[in-house]
Amino acid sequence: MMLRSKMFQIMLMACSSLLFFSTSAALSAETSLLTSIGLRQEYNDNILNSRSDEIDDYISRVTPALKLSYNTEILELSTLAVWSGWLFWDNSDLNRVNQRYGLDGTYRLTERWSVNGLARYIKDSLQDSQLDETGSIDAGLSDRKRINAGAGLDYTVSERSTIGSDYNFQKTNYQRRSRVDTETHSVRVFYRHRLRNEKDVITIFPRFIWGNTDDYDAYNSTLNFRWQHPFSETLDTSITVGVRNTHIDFKDDRSNTNDWGGLADMWLRKRGELTTGRLGFSNRLQPRTNGEIVNVSRLYTDIDHRLSRRFGVGFGGSVYYSELIEDSPENDDDRWYFVVSPSAFYRLTENHRLSLVYSYSQQKSLDRDNDRKTDRQRVWLQLTFNFPKTW
């Protein structure tokens, strides 16, 4: 409750500040509202992602969402609210409502100076969020609450160059007492430059992250380089690589850890009339719910291709490899996880879509017995209705 109260205070302060700045904005503003609702019926043969004693169930989901954007020459403001209600037919004790709220804003103070801010609140399923972030299965459907808040300042040095800095705060609380709550702070400084060919953009940004839990204090320093390049109007790429140093001071009898490693975030994106998709790879540190810090490498793709004006097919897939950065013979829990999701879709109208999706996923623990694996199959039919409006 305290976490949610803090989040609402942060969002209220951010909204008030942005509305104060917007009083001097130009009257020629563009406002857009996207209202959507998703209706989904799913069969899941292992709802708790358990290695044994698998439980299957039918799940009905309703997902209404609102996205509001307001843009002028000096102010850009967007808000997002998404609710997702889950109804389990046989296991009603697992019924829940996930929530996600967001606020982003950018305001030009002068011709060269601009400020930006963000605020987030998330309440979701621990199991699903852990899979997306770490590729590590956390059995069960307990809740997670997370807040994010941040602000930044940019200065335009020239037509081609910008420098700036930003700060971000994140706090995560878990419903179960066996989980380890986390709190992190991040400071970044960057230099961005567009080359003379007017296409390539390079960015250099060091970042320092520090955080704590009941089990340890962690400090992470990184130096990153990013290159962005458009091959054409429909094909572009972004490649980020970096080096990191991580130091962990444990509050128990474990030896402190000092670890060097690499960082990566790269993708190739296609946006065309018939085909849209992304192929990417990332490598970064993430905390598991038990407090372990893992290095997560992920290769992923998500592609949609239209076979006709209304009908199309798609494919989504991810492969994760997560390894503890403080591996030892007594403490070794590296894991592989993969998920593949072929799909077919039919556009009822320009804004309404019917999708049929099948998903298979499997996790395997390494350095353990070969039979330590968990898999799950899901199939669902989903109707998505979008109602855009601009004025």
C-alpha positions as CSV (number, residue, x, y, z in Angstrom):
1,M,0.0,0.0,0.0
2,M,2.9,2.3,0.9
3,L,4.5,1.6,-2.5
4,R,1.3,2.5,-4.4
5,S,0.9,5.7,-2.4
6,K,4.4,6.8,-3.2
7,M,3.9,6.1,-6.8
8,F,0.7,8.2,-7.0
9,Q,2.5,11.1,-5.3
10,I,5.3,10.9,-7.8
11,M,2.9,10.8,-10.8
12,L,0.9,13.7,-9.3
13,M,4.0,15.8,-8.9
14,A,5.1,14.9,-12.4
15,C,1.7,15.8,-13.9
16,S,1.6,19.1,-12.0
17,S,5.1,20.1,-13.2
18,L,4.4,19.3,-16.8
19,L,1.0,21.1,-16.7
20,F,2.7,24.1,-15.2
21,F,5.3,24.1,-18.1
22,S,2.6,23.6,-20.7
23,T,0.8,26.8,-19.8
24,S,3.3,28.6,-22.1
25,A,3.0,26.0,-24.9
26,A,1.7,26.9,-28.3
27,L,-2.1,26.6,-28.8
28,S,-1.7,24.4,-31.9
29,A,-1.5,21.2,-30.0
30,E,-2.3,17.6,-31.2
31,T,-4.0,15.2,-28.9
32,S,-4.5,11.5,-29.6
33,L,-6.3,8.9,-27.6
34,L,-6.1,5.2,-28.2
35,T,-8.6,3.0,-26.4
36,S,-8.3,-0.7,-26.8
37,I,-9.7,-3.9,-25.3
38,G,-8.4,-7.5,-25.7
39,L,-10.5,-10.6,-25.2
40,R,-8.6,-13.8,-24.8
41,Q,-9.4,-17.5,-24.2
42,E,-6.4,-19.7,-23.4
43,Y,-5.7,-23.3,-22.5
44,N,-2.5,-23.8,-20.4
45,D,-1.2,-27.3,-19.6
46,N,1.1,-26.2,-16.7
47,I,-0.3,-23.0,-15.2
48,L,2.2,-23.0,-12.3
49,N,5.3,-23.8,-14.5
50,S,6.0,-26.8,-12.2
51,R,8.5,-29.5,-12.9
52,S,6.2,-32.1,-11.4
53,D,2.5,-32.1,-10.4
54,E,1.5,-30.2,-13.5
55,I,-1.9,-28.5,-13.3
56,D,-3.8,-27.5,-16.5
57,D,-6.6,-25.0,-16.8
58,Y,-8.6,-22.8,-19.1
59,I,-8.0,-19.0,-18.6
60,S,-10.2,-16.1,-19.7
61,R,-8.5,-12.7,-20.0
62,V,-9.9,-9.2,-20.5
63,T,-7.3,-6.4,-21.1
64,P,-8.7,-2.8,-21.5
65,A,-6.1,-0.1,-22.1
66,L,-5.9,3.7,-22.6
67,K,-3.1,5.7,-24.1
68,L,-3.3,9.5,-24.2
69,S,-0.7,11.7,-26.0
70,Y,-0.5,15.5,-26.1
71,N,2.1,17.2,-28.3
72,T,3.0,20.8,-29.0
73,E,6.1,22.5,-30.3
74,I,7.7,22.5,-26.9
75,L,5.8,19.8,-24.9
76,E,5.4,16.1,-25.5
77,L,3.3,14.3,-22.9
78,S,2.0,10.7,-22.9
79,T,0.2,8.6,-20.4
80,L,-0.7,4.9,-20.4
81,A,-3.0,2.7,-18.3
82,V,-3.4,-1.1,-18.8
83,W,-5.5,-3.5,-16.8
84,S,-5.5,-7.3,-17.3
85,G,-8.0,-9.5,-15.6
86,W,-7.3,-13.2,-15.4
87,L,-10.1,-15.7,-14.7
88,F,-9.1,-19.3,-14.0
89,W,-12.0,-21.8,-14.6
90,D,-10.9,-24.4,-12.1
91,N,-8.3,-22.6,-9.9
92,S,-10.3,-19.5,-8.9
93,D,-7.8,-18.8,-6.1
94,L,-5.4,-17.7,-8.8
95,N,-7.7,-15.0,-10.3
96,R,-6.0,-11.6,-10.4
97,V,-5.9,-8.2,-12.1
98,N,-2.5,-7.0,-13.3
99,Q,-2.1,-3.2,-13.6
100,R,0.4,-1.0,-15.4
101,Y,0.5,2.8,-15.4
102,G,2.9,5.2,-17.0
103,L,3.7,8.8,-17.6
104,D,6.3,10.3,-19.9
105,G,7.0,13.9,-20.7
106,T,9.6,16.2,-22.4
107,Y,9.6,20.0,-22.2
108,R,11.8,22.4,-24.1
109,L,13.0,25.1,-21.7
110,T,14.8,27.0,-24.4
111,E,16.0,26.4,-27.9
112,R,18.9,24.3,-26.5
113,W,17.8,23.1,-23.1
114,S,15.1,20.5,-22.5
115,V,14.0,18.4,-19.5
116,N,12.2,15.0,-19.4
117,G,10.6,12.8,-16.8
118,L,8.9,9.5,-16.3
119,A,6.9,7.6,-13.8
120,R,5.8,3.9,-13.7
121,Y,3.7,1.7,-11.5
122,I,3.4,-2.0,-12.2
123,K,1.5,-4.8,-10.3
124,D,1.8,-8.1,-12.1
125,S,2.5,-11.8,-11.9
126,L,5.9,-12.7,-10.6
127,Q,6.1,-15.8,-12.8
128,D,5.5,-14.0,-16.1
129,S,7.7,-11.0,-15.3
130,Q,10.6,-13.3,-14.2
131,L,10.4,-15.2,-17.5
132,D,10.4,-12.0,-19.6
133,E,13.3,-10.4,-17.7
134,T,15.6,-13.3,-16.7
135,G,14.4,-16.5,-18.5
136,S,14.1,-18.0,-15.0
137,I,10.9,-19.8,-14.0
138,D,9.6,-18.8,-10.6
139,A,6.9,-21.4,-9.8
140,G,3.6,-19.9,-8.7
141,L,1.6,-16.7,-9.5
142,S,2.5,-14.4,-6.6
143,D,2.3,-10.7,-7.1
144,R,5.1,-8.2,-7.7
145,K,4.9,-4.4,-7.3
146,R,7.4,-2.1,-8.9
147,I,7.7,1.7,-9.2
148,N,10.1,3.6,-11.5
149,A,10.7,7.4,-11.4
150,G,13.3,9.4,-13.3
151,A,14.2,12.7,-14.7
152,G,16.8,14.0,-17.2
153,L,18.3,17.2,-18.7
154,D,19.5,17.6,-22.3
155,Y,21.6,20.4,-23.9
156,T,21.8,20.8,-27.7
157,V,25.5,21.7,-28.4
158,S,25.0,22.1,-32.1
159,E,22.7,20.9,-34.9
160,R,24.5,17.5,-34.8
161,S,25.4,17.1,-31.1
162,T,23.6,16.7,-27.8
163,I,24.8,16.1,-24.3
164,G,22.8,15.2,-21.2
165,S,22.3,13.3,-18.1
166,D,19.5,11.4,-16.3
167,Y,18.6,9.7,-13.0
168,N,16.3,6.7,-12.5
169,F,15.0,5.1,-9.3
170,Q,13.4,1.6,-9.1
171,K,11.9,-0.2,-6.2
172,T,10.5,-3.8,-6.3
173,N,8.4,-5.5,-3.6
174,Y,7.3,-9.1,-3.7
175,Q,4.2,-10.6,-2.1
176,R,6.1,-13.6,-0.7
177,R,8.4,-13.2,2.3
178,S,10.8,-15.7,0.7
179,R,11.5,-13.2,-2.1
180,V,14.2,-10.5,-1.8
181,D,12.9,-6.9,-2.3
182,T,15.3,-4.6,-4.3
183,E,16.0,-0.9,-4.6
184,T,18.3,0.6,-7.2
185,H,19.5,4.0,-8.4
186,S,21.0,4.8,-11.8
187,V,22.8,7.8,-13.1
188,R,23.8,8.2,-16.8
189,V,25.7,10.8,-18.7
190,F,25.7,10.8,-22.6
191,Y,27.1,12.4,-25.7
192,R,25.1,11.9,-28.9
193,H,26.3,13.0,-32.4
194,R,24.8,12.7,-35.9
195,L,27.4,12.1,-38.6
196,R,27.7,14.2,-41.7
197,N,25.9,11.6,-43.8
198,E,22.8,12.7,-41.9
199,K,22.0,9.0,-41.2
200,D,24.3,7.5,-38.6
201,V,24.0,8.5,-35.0
202,I,26.6,7.5,-32.4
203,T,26.1,7.8,-28.6
204,I,28.6,7.3,-25.8
205,F,27.2,6.9,-22.3
206,P,28.8,5.8,-19.0
207,R,26.3,4.7,-16.3
208,F,26.6,4.0,-12.6
209,I,24.1,1.8,-10.8
210,W,23.9,1.2,-7.1
211,G,21.3,-0.7,-5.1
212,N,20.7,-2.8,-2.0
213,T,18.6,-5.7,-0.6
214,D,18.5,-7.3,2.8
215,D,21.2,-9.6,1.6
216,Y,23.8,-7.4,-0.2
217,D,24.8,-4.0,-1.5
218,A,25.7,-3.9,-5.2
219,Y,27.6,-1.4,-7.4
220,N,27.7,-1.5,-11.2
221,S,29.8,0.7,-13.4
222,T,29.4,0.6,-17.2
223,L,30.8,2.3,-20.3
224,N,28.6,1.9,-23.5
225,F,28.8,2.8,-27.1
226,R,25.7,2.9,-29.4
227,W,25.5,3.1,-33.2
228,Q,22.1,3.7,-35.0
229,H,21.8,3.4,-38.8
230,P,18.8,3.4,-41.2
231,F,19.5,1.1,-44.2
232,S,16.3,2.4,-45.8
233,E,12.9,3.9,-44.9
234,T,11.7,0.5,-43.7
235,L,14.9,-1.1,-42.3
236,D,17.1,0.2,-39.5
237,T,19.4,-1.1,-36.8
238,S,20.7,-0.1,-33.4
239,I,23.9,-1.7,-31.8
240,T,24.9,-1.0,-28.3
241,V,28.0,-2.6,-26.7
242,G,29.8,-1.9,-23.4
243,V,31.9,-3.1,-20.6
244,R,30.9,-3.4,-16.9
245,N,32.4,-3.8,-13.5
246,T,30.2,-5.2,-10.8
247,H,31.0,-5.3,-7.1
248,I,28.8,-7.0,-4.5
249,D,29.2,-6.7,-0.7
250,F,27.3,-9.5,1.0
251,K,25.8,-9.0,4.4
252,D,26.3,-12.7,5.4
253,D,29.3,-14.9,5.5
254,R,29.7,-15.1,1.7
255,S,32.8,-13.6,0.1
256,N,32.3,-10.3,-1.7
257,T,32.2,-10.5,-5.5
258,N,34.1,-8.3,-8.0
259,D,33.2,-9.2,-11.6
260,W,34.0,-7.9,-15.1
261,G,31.9,-8.5,-18.1
262,G,30.3,-7.2,-21.3
263,L,27.0,-5.6,-22.1
264,A,25.0,-5.7,-25.4
265,D,21.7,-4.6,-26.8
266,M,21.4,-4.8,-30.6
267,W,18.5,-5.2,-33.0
268,L,17.5,-5.1,-36.6
269,R,14.0,-3.8,-37.3
270,K,11.8,-4.1,-40.4
271,R,8.7,-2.0,-40.9
272,G,6.9,-2.6,-44.2
273,E,3.4,-2.9,-45.7
274,L,3.6,-6.7,-45.7
275,T,6.3,-7.6,-43.2
276,T,7.1,-6.1,-39.7
277,G,9.5,-7.6,-37.3
278,R,12.6,-7.4,-35.1
279,L,15.6,-9.6,-34.6
280,G,17.7,-8.8,-31.5
281,F,20.2,-9.8,-28.9
282,S,20.9,-8.5,-25.4
283,N,23.3,-9.3,-22.6
284,R,22.8,-7.6,-19.2
285,L,22.6,-8.2,-15.4
286,Q,19.3,-8.9,-13.7
287,P,18.3,-10.0,-10.2
288,R,16.3,-13.1,-9.6
289,T,13.5,-13.1,-7.0
290,N,15.8,-14.9,-4.4
291,G,18.3,-12.1,-4.6
292,E,20.8,-13.9,-7.0
293,I,22.3,-11.6,-9.6
294,V,22.5,-13.3,-13.0
295,N,24.1,-12.4,-16.4
296,V,21.2,-12.9,-18.9
297,S,22.0,-13.4,-22.6
298,R,18.9,-13.4,-24.8
299,L,18.4,-13.9,-28.6
300,Y,14.9,-13.0,-29.7
301,T,12.7,-12.4,-32.8
302,D,9.1,-11.3,-33.5
303,I,7.8,-11.2,-37.0
304,D,4.4,-10.6,-38.7
305,H,3.8,-11.2,-42.4
306,R,0.7,-10.4,-44.3
307,L,-0.3,-13.1,-46.9
308,S,-3.2,-11.0,-48.1
309,R,-5.0,-7.8,-47.3
310,R,-6.6,-9.4,-44.2
311,F,-4.8,-12.6,-43.4
312,G,-1.3,-13.1,-42.1
313,V,1.1,-15.3,-40.0
314,G,3.6,-14.6,-37.3
315,F,6.4,-16.0,-35.3
316,G,7.9,-15.1,-31.9
317,G,10.7,-16.7,-30.1
318,S,13.3,-16.2,-27.4
319,V,16.3,-18.1,-26.2
320,Y,17.8,-17.2,-22.8
321,Y,21.0,-18.3,-21.0
322,S,21.3,-17.0,-17.4
323,E,24.4,-17.6,-15.2
324,L,25.2,-16.5,-11.7
325,I,28.0,-14.0,-11.6
326,E,29.2,-15.5,-8.2
327,D,29.3,-19.1,-9.4
328,S,31.0,-21.6,-7.1
329,P,30.8,-25.4,-6.7
330,E,28.5,-24.9,-3.7
331,N,26.3,-22.3,-5.4
332,D,25.8,-23.0,-9.1
333,D,22.4,-22.5,-10.8
334,D,22.8,-21.6,-14.5
335,R,19.8,-22.1,-16.8
336,W,18.6,-22.3,-20.4
337,Y,15.1,-21.2,-21.3
338,F,13.4,-21.0,-24.7
339,V,9.9,-20.2,-26.0
340,V,8.5,-20.4,-29.5
341,S,5.1,-18.9,-30.6
342,P,3.8,-19.4,-34.1
343,S,0.6,-17.6,-34.9
344,A,-2.0,-16.7,-37.5
345,F,-4.1,-13.5,-37.6
346,Y,-7.1,-12.1,-39.5
347,R,-7.8,-8.3,-39.7
348,L,-11.5,-7.8,-39.2
349,T,-11.1,-4.1,-39.9
350,E,-8.1,-1.8,-40.0
351,N,-8.2,-1.5,-36.2
352,H,-9.7,-4.9,-35.1
353,R,-7.8,-8.2,-35.2
354,L,-8.4,-11.9,-34.5
355,S,-5.3,-14.0,-33.5
356,L,-4.7,-17.7,-32.9
357,V,-1.4,-18.4,-31.1
358,Y,0.4,-21.6,-29.9
359,S,3.3,-21.3,-27.5
360,Y,5.8,-23.9,-26.2
361,S,8.4,-23.1,-23.6
362,Q,11.0,-25.1,-21.7
363,Q,13.6,-24.4,-19.0
364,K,16.6,-26.6,-18.2
365,S,18.8,-26.2,-15.2
366,L,22.5,-26.9,-16.0
367,D,25.1,-28.4,-13.7
368,R,22.4,-30.6,-12.3
369,D,20.7,-33.9,-13.2
370,N,19.6,-34.1,-16.8
371,D,15.9,-34.6,-15.9
372,R,15.7,-31.1,-14.2
373,K,13.6,-29.4,-16.9
374,T,10.2,-27.7,-17.0
375,D,8.0,-27.2,-20.0
376,R,4.6,-25.7,-20.8
377,Q,2.2,-25.6,-23.8
378,R,-0.4,-22.9,-24.3
379,V,-2.8,-22.1,-27.0
380,W,-5.1,-19.0,-27.2
381,L,-7.6,-17.2,-29.3
382,Q,-7.6,-13.4,-29.0
383,L,-9.8,-10.5,-30.2
384,T,-8.2,-7.1,-30.1
385,F,-10.3,-3.9,-30.7
386,N,-8.6,-0.5,-31.1
387,F,-10.4,2.8,-31.1
388,P,-8.0,5.6,-32.1
389,K,-9.1,9.3,-32.0
390,T,-7.1,12.4,-32.8
391,W,-8.1,16.1,-32.4
